[in-house]
Amino acid sequence: MSSMNSSTQNLTPEMFQPIERDTLAQEGVSSKKITFWGDVWRRFLKNKGALIGALLLLVIGILAIVGPEIHSYSYRSVNYDLINKEAFGDHWFGTDGAGRDVWTRTWYGAGISLLIAFLATAFDLFIGVPYGCISGYYGGKVDNWMQRIIEVLYGIPNLIVIILLLLWMKPGIIAIALALGITGWITMARVVRGQMLKLKSQEYVLAARTLGASTRRMLTKHMLPNVLGPVIITIMFSIPTAIFFEAFLAFIGLGIRPPEASLGVLINDGYKVLQLFPYQLFFPALVLSLIMFSFNLVGDGLRDALDPKLRQ
């Protein structure tokens, strides 16, 4: 008892002063903050198939730019002394029936096909995204009338519309891209509309509307950023579809006019001499297949990376 009293007598008020606390340090997190897009990028890098597709697209894109310049042969110069030369000589992919270098024409055609596909996808974005946003956001009679218009357009075969437009306009890069874009925006509009219908009932959207946010701010700041993921996925699947349509149009004679080249034009030319010179069909068809395969791999990878159910 006496020892306890002696220990309490040694206590001083200074020993009971509060310790200063760093509130910001207490609330801080120990690990590095990962944003949504950072997490998407991390999961995309773990997908080996998507990385292979992205690498193939990078290589094809570089060759589409520098490939025609590697050889000194022009993609359009006719040389009857070099008609139908075999591949793997001075001409790596051989020459065609007009003596033009198939290597140069293949990579030039790949660039033209990619350009047409990107332009057609840009039309899809400029038409489909605003249309889907307005239809899904306002709903009611506005949505009803806008969807009836889409149903009427969807009932008309795309190929008929494209052929009629190309017969009316002179076939070219802009004409083909415009024809593909006019018929391709319906899918984009439906995807965006579905996302808007789901998002406009979310709590943060209702809170912003309660606080008096304008329609423009609601769409640009709160809803469109959350629609970006499905839009990117739709784009990645729309590009190979546009490339395939361009090749098909060229195959039936509605593509770019010679001496200009696209992969569809080269495949059409190679098909005519398939039994005699199969290499003229093989190399353009191989490049076209690799492009479509790569975009599908990247699209699948982005779809998995953007899926919130797969987040760890």
C-alpha positions as CSV (number, residue, x, y, z in Angstrom):
1,M,0.0,0.0,0.0
2,S,2.8,2.3,0.9
3,S,4.5,1.5,-2.4
4,M,1.4,2.4,-4.4
5,N,1.1,5.7,-2.6
6,S,4.7,6.6,-3.4
7,S,4.2,5.8,-7.1
8,T,1.1,8.0,-7.3
9,Q,3.0,10.8,-5.6
10,N,5.5,10.8,-8.5
11,L,2.8,11.6,-11.1
12,T,2.9,15.1,-12.4
13,P,0.3,17.0,-14.5
14,E,2.8,17.2,-17.4
15,M,2.6,13.4,-17.8
16,F,-1.1,13.7,-18.7
17,Q,-0.9,16.2,-21.6
18,P,-2.8,15.1,-24.7
19,I,-0.7,14.0,-27.7
20,E,-1.1,16.0,-30.9
21,R,-2.7,13.8,-33.7
22,D,-2.3,14.2,-37.4
23,T,-5.9,13.8,-38.7
24,L,-4.8,13.7,-42.3
25,A,-2.3,11.0,-41.7
26,Q,-4.8,8.9,-39.8
27,E,-7.3,9.2,-42.7
28,G,-4.7,8.4,-45.3
29,V,-4.5,5.0,-47.0
30,S,-1.4,3.0,-46.8
31,S,-1.5,1.6,-50.4
32,K,-1.4,3.6,-53.6
33,K,-4.7,4.9,-54.9
34,I,-5.9,3.1,-58.0
35,T,-8.4,4.9,-60.2
36,F,-11.0,3.2,-62.3
37,W,-9.1,3.6,-65.6
38,G,-5.9,2.5,-63.8
39,D,-7.6,-0.7,-62.7
40,V,-8.9,-1.2,-66.2
41,W,-5.4,-0.8,-67.6
42,R,-4.0,-3.2,-65.1
43,R,-6.5,-5.9,-65.9
44,F,-6.1,-5.3,-69.6
45,L,-2.3,-5.9,-69.3
46,K,-3.0,-9.2,-67.6
47,N,-5.0,-10.4,-70.7
48,K,-2.4,-12.1,-73.0
49,G,-4.8,-12.4,-75.9
50,A,-5.6,-8.6,-75.8
51,L,-1.9,-7.8,-75.6
52,I,-1.2,-9.9,-78.6
53,G,-4.1,-8.2,-80.5
54,A,-2.8,-4.8,-79.5
55,L,0.7,-5.7,-80.6
56,L,-0.5,-6.9,-84.0
57,L,-2.5,-3.8,-84.5
58,L,0.5,-1.7,-83.7
59,V,2.7,-3.6,-86.2
60,I,0.0,-3.4,-88.9
61,G,-0.5,0.3,-88.2
62,I,3.2,1.0,-88.5
63,L,3.5,-1.1,-91.7
64,A,0.5,0.7,-93.2
65,I,2.3,4.0,-92.7
66,V,5.9,3.1,-93.6
67,G,5.3,-0.2,-95.6
68,P,4.6,1.6,-99.0
69,E,7.8,3.6,-98.6
70,I,10.1,0.7,-97.9
71,H,10.1,-0.4,-101.6
72,S,10.9,2.1,-104.3
73,Y,7.9,0.7,-106.3
74,S,4.8,2.8,-106.5
75,Y,1.4,1.3,-105.6
76,R,-0.1,2.6,-108.9
77,S,2.8,2.6,-111.4
78,V,2.2,0.1,-114.2
79,N,5.2,-1.8,-115.5
80,Y,4.5,-4.5,-118.0
81,D,8.0,-5.9,-117.7
82,L,7.2,-7.1,-114.2
83,I,3.9,-8.7,-114.7
84,N,3.0,-11.6,-112.3
85,K,6.4,-12.0,-110.7
86,E,6.6,-14.6,-108.0
87,A,6.9,-13.6,-104.3
88,F,10.0,-13.6,-102.2
89,G,12.3,-12.2,-104.8
90,D,12.9,-8.5,-105.3
91,H,9.2,-8.2,-104.8
92,W,8.5,-9.7,-101.4
93,F,4.8,-10.3,-102.1
94,G,5.2,-10.6,-105.9
95,T,3.6,-8.4,-108.5
96,D,0.1,-8.3,-110.0
97,G,-1.2,-8.4,-113.6
98,A,-0.1,-4.8,-114.2
99,G,3.4,-5.2,-112.8
100,R,2.6,-3.3,-109.6
101,D,4.3,-4.4,-106.4
102,V,1.9,-6.4,-104.2
103,W,3.8,-5.5,-101.0
104,T,3.4,-1.8,-101.6
105,R,-0.3,-2.1,-102.6
106,T,-1.1,-4.4,-99.7
107,W,0.1,-2.0,-97.0
108,Y,-1.3,1.0,-98.9
109,G,-4.6,-0.8,-99.1
110,A,-4.4,-1.7,-95.4
111,G,-4.1,2.0,-94.6
112,I,-7.0,2.9,-96.8
113,S,-9.2,0.2,-95.3
114,L,-8.3,1.3,-91.7
115,L,-9.0,4.9,-92.7
116,I,-12.5,4.0,-94.1
117,A,-13.3,2.0,-90.9
118,F,-12.2,4.8,-88.6
119,L,-14.2,7.4,-90.6
120,A,-17.3,5.1,-90.5
121,T,-16.9,4.7,-86.8
122,A,-16.6,8.4,-86.3
123,F,-20.0,8.8,-88.1
124,D,-21.3,6.2,-85.7
125,L,-20.1,8.2,-82.7
126,F,-21.4,11.6,-83.9
127,I,-24.8,10.3,-84.7
128,G,-25.4,7.3,-82.4
129,V,-24.1,8.7,-79.1
130,P,-26.2,12.0,-79.1
131,Y,-29.2,10.1,-80.4
132,G,-29.0,7.4,-77.7
133,C,-28.4,10.0,-75.0
134,I,-31.4,12.1,-75.9
135,S,-33.6,9.0,-76.3
136,G,-32.6,7.4,-73.0
137,Y,-32.3,10.5,-70.9
138,Y,-35.7,12.1,-71.7
139,G,-37.7,8.8,-72.1
140,G,-41.4,8.9,-72.4
141,K,-42.9,10.1,-75.7
142,V,-39.5,11.3,-76.9
143,D,-37.9,7.9,-76.4
144,N,-41.0,6.2,-78.0
145,W,-40.9,8.2,-81.2
146,M,-37.1,8.0,-81.5
147,Q,-37.1,4.2,-81.1
148,R,-39.9,3.8,-83.7
149,I,-37.6,5.6,-86.2
150,I,-34.7,3.2,-85.3
151,E,-37.0,0.2,-85.8
152,V,-38.0,1.5,-89.3
153,L,-34.4,2.0,-90.2
154,Y,-33.4,-1.3,-88.7
155,G,-36.0,-3.1,-90.8
156,I,-34.3,-1.9,-94.0
157,P,-31.3,-4.2,-95.0
158,N,-28.0,-2.3,-94.5
159,L,-26.6,-3.7,-97.7
160,I,-29.4,-2.2,-99.8
161,V,-29.0,1.2,-98.3
162,I,-25.2,1.1,-98.8
163,I,-25.5,0.0,-102.4
164,L,-28.1,2.7,-103.2
165,L,-25.9,5.4,-101.7
166,L,-22.8,4.3,-103.5
167,L,-24.7,4.1,-106.8
168,W,-25.9,7.7,-106.2
169,M,-22.5,9.0,-105.1
170,K,-19.2,8.4,-106.8
171,P,-17.4,5.6,-104.9
172,G,-14.5,6.9,-102.9
173,I,-13.1,6.9,-99.3
174,I,-15.6,9.5,-98.0
175,A,-18.6,8.0,-99.9
176,I,-17.9,4.5,-98.6
177,A,-17.3,5.7,-95.0
178,L,-20.5,7.8,-95.1
179,A,-22.5,4.9,-96.5
180,L,-21.2,2.6,-93.7
181,G,-21.7,5.3,-91.0
182,I,-25.3,6.0,-92.0
183,T,-26.3,2.4,-91.5
184,G,-24.0,1.6,-88.6
185,W,-25.0,4.2,-86.0
186,I,-28.1,2.3,-85.0
187,T,-26.2,-0.2,-82.8
188,M,-24.3,2.6,-81.1
189,A,-27.5,4.5,-80.4
190,R,-29.1,1.4,-78.8
191,V,-26.1,0.7,-76.6
192,V,-26.0,4.3,-75.4
193,R,-29.7,4.4,-74.8
194,G,-29.6,1.3,-72.7
195,Q,-26.9,2.7,-70.5
196,M,-28.7,6.0,-70.1
197,L,-31.9,4.3,-69.0
198,K,-29.9,2.4,-66.4
199,L,-27.8,5.4,-65.2
200,K,-30.6,8.0,-64.8
201,S,-32.1,6.0,-61.9
202,Q,-28.8,6.0,-60.0
203,E,-28.6,7.8,-56.7
204,Y,-25.9,10.3,-57.7
205,V,-27.9,11.3,-60.8
206,L,-31.0,11.9,-58.7
207,A,-28.9,13.9,-56.2
208,A,-27.5,16.1,-59.0
209,R,-31.0,16.7,-60.4
210,T,-32.3,17.6,-56.9
211,L,-29.5,20.1,-56.5
212,G,-30.6,21.8,-59.7
213,A,-28.0,20.5,-62.2
214,S,-28.8,21.5,-65.8
215,T,-29.5,18.8,-68.5
216,R,-26.2,19.6,-70.2
217,R,-24.2,19.2,-67.0
218,M,-26.1,16.0,-66.2
219,L,-25.2,14.5,-69.5
220,T,-21.6,15.7,-69.8
221,K,-20.4,15.5,-66.2
222,H,-22.4,12.7,-64.6
223,M,-23.7,10.3,-67.3
224,L,-21.5,10.3,-70.4
225,P,-18.3,9.4,-68.5
226,N,-20.0,6.3,-67.2
227,V,-21.2,5.4,-70.7
228,L,-17.7,5.6,-72.1
229,G,-16.8,2.0,-71.3
230,P,-19.6,0.4,-73.4
231,V,-19.0,3.0,-76.2
232,I,-15.3,2.0,-76.4
233,I,-16.2,-1.7,-76.6
234,T,-18.7,-1.0,-79.3
235,I,-16.1,0.9,-81.3
236,M,-13.6,-1.9,-81.1
237,F,-16.2,-4.3,-82.6
238,S,-17.5,-1.7,-85.1
239,I,-14.1,-1.2,-86.8
240,P,-13.6,-4.8,-88.0
241,T,-17.3,-4.8,-89.1
242,A,-16.7,-1.7,-91.3
243,I,-13.5,-3.2,-92.7
244,F,-15.3,-6.4,-93.6
245,F,-18.1,-4.4,-95.3
246,E,-15.6,-2.3,-97.2
247,A,-13.9,-5.5,-98.5
248,F,-17.3,-7.0,-99.4
249,L,-18.3,-3.8,-101.4
250,A,-15.0,-3.9,-103.2
251,F,-15.5,-7.6,-104.0
252,I,-18.8,-6.9,-105.7
253,G,-17.4,-4.0,-107.6
254,L,-18.6,-1.0,-105.5
255,G,-15.3,-0.2,-103.8
256,I,-12.5,2.2,-104.5
257,R,-11.8,2.6,-108.2
258,P,-8.3,1.5,-109.6
259,P,-5.5,2.4,-109.5
260,E,-6.3,3.2,-105.9
261,A,-6.2,0.2,-103.6
262,S,-7.8,-1.2,-100.5
263,L,-7.7,-4.7,-99.1
264,G,-11.1,-5.5,-100.6
265,V,-9.9,-4.4,-104.1
266,L,-6.7,-6.5,-103.8
267,I,-8.7,-9.5,-102.7
268,N,-11.1,-9.1,-105.6
269,D,-8.2,-8.8,-108.0
270,G,-6.4,-11.8,-106.5
271,Y,-9.6,-13.9,-106.6
272,K,-9.7,-13.6,-110.4
273,V,-6.3,-15.2,-110.8
274,L,-6.4,-17.5,-107.8
275,Q,-5.6,-20.7,-109.7
276,L,-2.6,-19.2,-111.5
277,F,-1.2,-16.7,-109.0
278,P,-2.5,-17.6,-105.5
279,Y,-0.1,-15.3,-103.7
280,Q,-2.0,-12.2,-105.1
281,L,-4.9,-13.3,-103.0
282,F,-3.1,-14.8,-100.0
283,F,-1.2,-11.8,-98.7
284,P,-4.1,-9.2,-98.7
285,A,-6.4,-11.8,-97.3
286,L,-3.9,-12.6,-94.5
287,V,-3.5,-8.9,-93.6
288,L,-7.3,-8.5,-93.6
289,S,-7.7,-11.5,-91.3
290,L,-5.1,-10.4,-88.9
291,I,-6.7,-6.9,-88.6
292,M,-10.1,-8.4,-87.9
293,F,-8.7,-11.0,-85.5
294,S,-6.6,-8.4,-83.6
295,F,-9.6,-6.0,-83.2
296,N,-11.7,-8.8,-81.8
297,L,-9.0,-9.8,-79.3
298,V,-8.6,-6.2,-78.1
299,G,-12.4,-5.8,-78.0
300,D,-12.7,-8.9,-75.8
301,G,-9.9,-7.7,-73.6
302,L,-11.5,-4.3,-73.1
303,R,-14.9,-5.9,-72.4
304,D,-13.4,-8.0,-69.6
305,A,-11.4,-5.1,-68.2
306,L,-14.3,-2.8,-68.1
307,D,-16.7,-5.3,-66.5
308,P,-17.2,-4.2,-62.9
309,K,-18.1,-7.8,-61.9
310,L,-14.6,-9.0,-62.6
311,R,-12.9,-6.3,-60.5
312,Q,-10.7,-7.8,-57.7
